[in-house]
């Protein structure tokens, strides 16, 4: 009888790349000191192909399209990000920083499904049943038809799931689950990959949706990103600043829907609460006409969202001037500061610049460029922003203002929240004939926009 052969290889714990010897830096993901020695056991017998009626090749033209059934949650914001609900047989990965609210969100979602009459199994590898019970009491969750399984052995977990036949499964977290056949500690690349594959096969075969949580590394990505994100069907990130009560649920991958949608929640004493009107929530403390503050109609997914961008400039007292970007792209901040200095006469070469998006939201689209520029110039010149003004537009390197998509819907959202004026690029003025309830202020360059959007404060 042939015995299985074992060999030692080194595996990167970030991307899963294998190497016959230890390397200080991974050539795949460029991460330092990420290789860990792992013993790999080869199978004793050569695997043979298995044939069944389920995997018979079929001609594409003869296949029929059927609408995938979905498990709809009572949480509208969660359904929005998932594309209308959870597809049966799908594997969904939820990531986020420690303490951001992943377990709270999944426990609330599990309870909501159980209250509809479905059976839910919550597999906990990090907390005991008593700890989850304490959280459920804080969240005022009854727990009928919600089964807690404190287990980390994947074989035991799959056996229990087959016995219960639930309608939804939650695994918190995938880094704590292990397989006895595999070498390596729980959380290693080999363990995560094999356990995730087994959950995926079980979910597809049983047509039961599975939600799993994943830890986040120091750079903000899920541990083992190339291993996990390529296997699962949907990848969701729960974002938010620790000092802010707002949480943003964002989709980075979705095989059954759009990746542009976001859900907005607010963390309260009773758990995560949906924010029905995010624009009003983010502008609740906005002071109209403040110095160094601009309101920008951004677009998150399929809906417009008004956010407040603040900026502060200060004379650099020691060393080179610093640039701090909270909620905006750092490279866009450098670009806008350079354009203001060279094209608009705002000398920022000796100024520290700090920008911040209120509410912990992250803005990545160029449509917020003009709002950032107006906030910086307002702080530097100590000039008040024109009251009741919303700003949007992309800034070019020569100082020109460029077009932005979905202009009419952005302006309509600003008008709905009571803004009287909207500063937009001059090239887009002909596209807004349908918008009548708000005054449109146009500008072709950044310098012209600063003259229209700022009011000189009287000196005391």
Secondary structure, DSSP 8 states (H G I E B T S, - for coil): -----EEEEEEETTT--EESS--SB-TTT--BS-EEEEEEE--SS-------GGG----GGG-------EE--S-HHHHHHHTSSEETT-EEEEEE-TTSSHHHHHHHHHHHHHHTT--EEEEESSS-HHHHHHHHHHTT---TTEEEE---BHHHHHHHHHHH--SEEEEE-GGG-B-TTS-S-TTSHHHHHHHHHHHHHHHHHHT-EEEEEE-B-TTSSBTTHHHHTTTSSEEEEEE--TT-SEEEEEEEEETTS-SS-EEEEEEETTEEEE-S-HHHHHTTT--TT-BTEEEEEEEETTEEEEEEEEEEEEE--SSS--EEEESB-HHHHHHHHHHHHHHS----TTEEEEEEETTS--B-SGGGHHHHHHHHHHHHHT-EE-TTEEE--EE-TTSBEE--SSHHHHHHHHHHTT--EEEEEGGGGGG-TT--SSEEEEESBHHHHHHHHEE-----
